[in-house]
Amino acid sequence: MMDLHQILHDYLTIRRSLGFKLEREGALLPRFIAFLEEADSTIITTTLALAWATRPTQATPKWWATRLGMVRGFAAYAHGIDPQNEVPPPDLLPCVKHRSSPYIYRAYEVLALMAAADRIHHPFRAQTFRTLIGLLASTGMRVGEAIALDRTDLDTEDAILTVRDSKFGTSRYLPLHPSTVQALRDYAASRNRYVRRSPGPAFFVSLAATRLIYQNVHSTFFRLVDQAGLAHRKPQRPRIHDLRHTFAVRTLIDWHKKGLEVEPRLPALSTYLGHVDPSGTYWYLSAVPELVGCAVERLERKLGEWS
């Protein structure tokens, strides 16, 4: 019987070679195997998979279904190696998949998050999260892309940030505003003073001088939302990924208000955001009421000119 740890290693290796990042799977599936070991099971069973998926009792049904979906993919691979491994049925934890409406931050709310970061006890950690939040808000980068930045990816002379090997295995160059360049330069100087010995390649680092961890960044941001007084915003609690949505939507709103033709500019925005398919950018046109309002207002102006 093949060890589940080895099966998982092979499963992640094969899927990553096909371009999948699998950051959550890489973090959570080893915990699932540890859960099986605690239950003295050497195989995957539907009962134990369900128990593990619903273990965080305060989580939403959507997150339970997501956890079970991770196990299901792994279990299907493991079943092909050893048929004793059971594959949980897809309707065991049904969850309707839909894209929830993003929370669009106001400028003062982003500043409130950055101010909350400033109150983090350790000054260097405070600057790390303040700078990270500012970068995400000003560029629309994915969180994983920002965490993966290396020191050499910032070109302060030409005000260019290189995003390498992003979500779909592509790379791109991001022109930066002078204020963003200065904030990154200031952070880099503080980081270099903090990490004097054996500096690694990472641009953003933890107090242990290692690259930031995705899950830790999310948990810290979760607390900052509380401290900034934003936890009960509607239509949903603000998420860190909503900084990316906000950048995209504010860019489109700004184009509308300036009377610019939006549609011809969408491919450029798609490229800047790292969308492989422009449909990922078009979604913002219908997802945010304020943006729809801008489009309607502009259409009414056009109709008035023609009448």
C-alpha positions as CSV (number, residue, x, y, z in Angstrom):
1,M,0.0,0.0,0.0
2,M,1.5,3.3,-1.1
3,D,1.9,6.0,1.6
4,L,-0.7,8.8,1.4
5,H,2.1,11.4,2.0
6,Q,3.9,10.2,-1.1
7,I,0.6,10.0,-3.1
8,L,-0.1,13.6,-2.1
9,H,3.4,14.7,-3.1
10,D,3.0,13.2,-6.5
11,Y,-0.5,14.6,-6.9
12,L,0.6,18.2,-6.2
13,T,3.7,17.8,-8.3
14,I,1.8,16.6,-11.4
15,R,-0.9,19.3,-11.1
16,R,1.6,22.1,-10.5
17,S,3.5,21.0,-13.6
18,L,0.3,21.7,-15.5
19,G,0.2,25.3,-14.2
20,F,-2.0,25.0,-11.1
21,K,-0.7,26.9,-8.1
22,L,-2.6,24.8,-5.5
23,E,-1.5,27.1,-2.6
24,R,-4.5,26.1,-0.4
25,E,-4.3,22.5,-1.3
26,G,-0.6,22.4,-0.5
27,A,-1.4,23.9,2.9
28,L,-4.6,22.0,3.8
29,L,-4.3,18.5,2.3
30,P,-1.3,17.6,4.5
31,R,-3.5,18.5,7.5
32,F,-6.2,16.2,6.1
33,I,-3.7,13.3,6.0
34,A,-2.7,14.1,9.6
35,F,-6.4,14.0,10.5
36,L,-6.6,10.5,8.9
37,E,-3.6,9.4,10.9
38,E,-5.2,10.6,14.1
39,A,-8.2,8.4,13.2
40,D,-5.8,5.5,12.7
41,S,-6.8,5.3,9.0
42,T,-4.4,4.5,6.2
43,I,-6.9,5.2,3.5
44,I,-9.3,8.0,2.6
45,T,-12.9,7.3,3.5
46,T,-16.0,9.4,2.7
47,T,-16.9,9.5,6.4
48,L,-13.6,10.9,7.5
49,A,-13.4,13.3,4.5
50,L,-16.8,14.7,5.5
51,A,-15.7,15.0,9.2
52,W,-12.5,16.8,8.2
53,A,-14.3,19.2,5.8
54,T,-16.8,20.3,8.4
55,R,-14.3,20.4,11.3
56,P,-14.2,24.2,11.5
57,T,-17.7,24.5,13.0
58,Q,-17.8,28.2,12.7
59,A,-17.1,28.2,8.9
60,T,-19.7,28.7,6.2
61,P,-21.2,25.8,4.2
62,K,-19.3,27.2,1.2
63,W,-16.0,26.7,2.9
64,W,-17.0,23.2,4.0
65,A,-17.8,22.4,0.4
66,T,-14.5,23.9,-0.8
67,R,-12.5,21.8,1.7
68,L,-14.4,18.7,0.6
69,G,-13.7,19.6,-3.0
70,M,-10.0,19.7,-2.3
71,V,-10.2,16.2,-0.8
72,R,-12.3,14.9,-3.6
73,G,-9.7,15.8,-6.3
74,F,-6.9,14.2,-4.2
75,A,-9.1,11.2,-3.4
76,A,-9.8,10.6,-7.1
77,Y,-6.1,10.5,-7.8
78,A,-5.4,8.3,-4.8
79,H,-8.3,5.9,-5.8
80,G,-6.5,5.3,-9.1
81,I,-3.4,4.1,-7.2
82,D,-5.3,2.2,-4.5
83,P,-9.0,1.5,-5.0
84,Q,-9.5,1.2,-1.2
85,N,-9.4,5.1,-1.1
86,E,-13.0,6.3,-1.4
87,V,-14.0,9.3,-3.5
88,P,-16.6,11.5,-1.7
89,P,-19.7,12.0,-4.0
90,P,-19.9,15.5,-5.5
91,D,-23.4,16.2,-4.0
92,L,-22.4,15.3,-0.4
93,L,-22.0,19.0,0.5
94,P,-23.7,20.9,-2.3
95,C,-22.9,24.5,-2.6
96,V,-24.1,26.8,-5.3
97,K,-21.1,28.4,-7.0
98,H,-21.5,32.0,-7.7
99,R,-19.2,35.1,-7.8
100,S,-20.2,37.2,-4.9
101,S,-20.4,41.0,-5.4
102,P,-17.1,42.5,-4.4
103,Y,-16.8,45.1,-1.7
104,I,-15.5,48.4,-3.2
105,Y,-13.4,50.3,-0.7
106,R,-13.7,54.1,-0.4
107,A,-10.4,55.9,-0.3
108,Y,-10.8,56.7,3.4
109,E,-11.4,53.0,4.2
110,V,-8.1,52.0,2.6
111,L,-6.5,54.7,4.7
112,A,-8.2,53.3,7.8
113,L,-6.8,49.9,7.0
114,M,-3.3,51.3,6.6
115,A,-3.7,53.3,9.9
116,A,-4.8,50.0,11.6
117,A,-1.6,48.4,10.2
118,D,0.4,51.3,11.7
119,R,-0.9,50.2,15.2
120,I,0.7,46.8,14.9
121,H,3.0,46.4,17.9
122,H,6.3,45.7,16.0
123,P,7.3,48.8,13.9
124,F,8.8,46.7,11.0
125,R,5.8,44.4,10.8
126,A,3.5,47.5,10.9
127,Q,5.4,49.0,7.9
128,T,5.3,45.6,6.1
129,F,1.5,45.5,6.2
130,R,1.0,49.2,5.6
131,T,3.1,49.0,2.5
132,L,1.6,45.7,1.3
133,I,-2.0,47.1,1.6
134,G,-0.9,50.3,-0.2
135,L,0.7,48.3,-3.0
136,L,-2.4,46.1,-3.5
137,A,-4.7,49.1,-3.5
138,S,-2.6,51.1,-6.0
139,T,-1.9,48.3,-8.5
140,G,-4.7,45.7,-8.2
141,M,-2.1,42.9,-7.8
142,R,-3.2,39.5,-6.4
143,V,-2.1,38.9,-2.9
144,G,0.0,35.9,-4.0
145,E,1.7,38.0,-6.6
146,A,2.8,40.6,-4.0
147,I,4.0,37.9,-1.6
148,A,6.0,36.3,-4.4
149,L,7.9,39.5,-5.3
150,D,11.6,39.4,-5.1
151,R,13.9,42.3,-4.4
152,T,15.1,42.4,-8.0
153,D,11.5,42.8,-9.3
154,L,11.4,46.5,-8.3
155,D,13.0,48.9,-10.7
156,T,12.9,52.2,-9.0
157,E,14.7,54.1,-11.7
158,D,12.1,53.3,-14.4
159,A,9.2,52.9,-11.9
160,I,8.4,49.4,-13.0
161,L,7.4,46.3,-11.0
162,T,7.9,42.9,-12.6
163,V,5.3,40.3,-11.7
164,R,6.7,36.9,-12.5
165,D,5.0,33.5,-13.1
166,S,1.6,34.7,-11.9
167,K,-1.7,32.8,-11.6
168,F,-1.7,31.6,-15.2
169,G,2.0,31.1,-15.5
170,T,2.5,34.5,-17.2
171,S,4.6,37.5,-16.3
172,R,3.9,41.2,-16.8
173,Y,5.4,44.7,-16.1
174,L,3.4,47.2,-13.9
175,P,4.2,50.9,-14.3
176,L,4.0,52.5,-10.8
177,H,2.9,55.9,-9.5
178,P,5.8,57.9,-8.0
179,S,4.2,57.8,-4.6
180,T,4.1,53.9,-4.8
181,V,7.7,53.8,-5.8
182,Q,8.7,56.0,-2.9
183,A,6.7,53.8,-0.4
184,L,8.4,50.6,-1.8
185,R,11.8,52.3,-1.6
186,D,11.2,53.3,2.0
187,Y,10.1,49.8,2.9
188,A,13.1,48.3,1.2
189,A,15.4,50.5,3.2
190,S,13.8,49.5,6.4
191,R,13.9,45.8,5.4
192,N,17.6,46.0,4.6
193,R,18.2,47.5,8.1
194,Y,16.1,44.9,9.7
195,V,17.6,41.9,7.8
196,R,21.3,42.5,8.0
197,R,22.5,38.9,7.8
198,S,21.9,36.4,5.1
199,P,19.1,38.3,3.3
200,G,16.9,36.1,1.2
201,P,15.4,37.1,-2.2
202,A,11.9,38.1,-0.9
203,F,10.8,41.7,-1.2
204,F,8.2,41.5,1.7
205,V,9.5,39.6,4.7
206,S,8.2,38.5,8.1
207,L,9.8,39.2,11.5
208,A,11.7,35.9,10.9
209,A,13.2,37.4,7.7
210,T,11.3,34.9,5.6
211,R,8.8,35.3,2.8
212,L,5.3,36.1,4.0
213,I,2.9,33.2,4.2
214,Y,-0.4,33.6,2.4
215,Q,-2.6,32.3,5.2
216,N,-0.9,34.5,7.8
217,V,-1.4,37.6,5.6
218,H,-5.1,36.8,5.3
219,S,-5.5,36.3,9.1
220,T,-3.7,39.6,9.9
221,F,-5.8,41.4,7.3
222,F,-9.0,39.9,8.9
223,R,-8.0,41.5,12.2
224,L,-7.1,44.8,10.6
225,V,-10.6,45.0,9.1
226,D,-12.0,44.7,12.6
227,Q,-9.7,47.3,14.0
228,A,-10.5,49.7,11.1
229,G,-14.2,49.4,11.9
230,L,-15.1,47.8,8.6
231,A,-16.2,44.4,9.7
232,H,-19.9,45.0,9.2
233,R,-19.9,46.6,5.8
234,K,-22.4,45.5,3.2
235,P,-22.9,43.5,1.0
236,Q,-20.2,41.5,2.7
237,R,-17.3,41.7,5.1
238,P,-14.4,43.4,3.1
239,R,-11.7,40.9,2.0
240,I,-8.1,41.6,1.0
241,H,-8.8,40.5,-2.5
242,D,-11.4,43.2,-2.8
243,L,-8.5,45.7,-3.0
244,R,-8.0,44.2,-6.4
245,H,-11.6,44.6,-7.3
246,T,-11.6,48.2,-6.1
247,F,-8.6,49.1,-8.3
248,A,-10.3,47.7,-11.4
249,V,-13.7,49.3,-10.6
250,R,-12.2,52.7,-9.7
251,T,-10.2,52.7,-12.9
252,L,-13.3,52.0,-15.0
253,I,-15.3,54.7,-13.1
254,D,-12.6,57.2,-13.6
255,W,-12.6,56.5,-17.3
256,H,-16.3,57.0,-17.5
257,K,-16.2,60.3,-15.5
258,K,-13.5,61.6,-17.8
259,G,-15.7,60.8,-20.8
260,L,-13.2,58.3,-22.2
261,E,-14.2,55.3,-24.4
262,V,-14.0,52.4,-22.0
263,E,-14.3,49.4,-24.2
264,P,-11.1,50.0,-26.3
265,R,-9.2,50.5,-23.0
266,L,-10.4,47.2,-21.4
267,P,-7.7,45.0,-23.0
268,A,-5.0,47.3,-21.5
269,L,-6.7,47.0,-18.0
270,S,-7.0,43.2,-18.5
271,T,-3.2,43.0,-19.2
272,Y,-2.3,45.2,-16.2
273,L,-4.5,43.0,-13.9
274,G,-3.0,39.8,-15.4
275,H,-6.4,38.5,-16.8
276,V,-5.8,35.9,-19.5
277,D,-9.4,36.4,-20.8
278,P,-10.8,39.9,-20.9
279,S,-14.1,38.4,-19.7
280,G,-12.6,38.5,-16.3
281,T,-12.5,42.3,-16.6
282,Y,-15.9,42.7,-18.3
283,W,-17.4,41.1,-15.2
284,Y,-16.8,44.4,-13.3
285,L,-19.1,46.2,-15.7
286,S,-22.2,44.4,-14.3
287,A,-21.0,43.5,-10.8
288,V,-20.9,47.0,-9.3
289,P,-24.0,49.2,-9.2
290,E,-21.9,52.4,-9.1
291,L,-20.2,51.5,-12.3
292,V,-23.5,50.6,-14.0
293,G,-24.8,54.0,-12.9
294,C,-21.8,55.7,-14.5
295,A,-22.5,53.9,-17.8
296,V,-26.2,54.8,-17.7
297,E,-25.4,58.5,-16.9
298,R,-23.0,58.6,-19.9
299,L,-25.5,56.9,-22.2
300,E,-28.2,59.5,-21.1
301,R,-25.7,62.3,-22.0
302,K,-25.1,60.8,-25.4
303,L,-28.9,60.5,-26.0
304,G,-29.3,64.1,-25.1
305,E,-26.7,65.2,-27.6
306,W,-28.4,63.2,-30.3
307,S,-31.9,64.4,-29.6
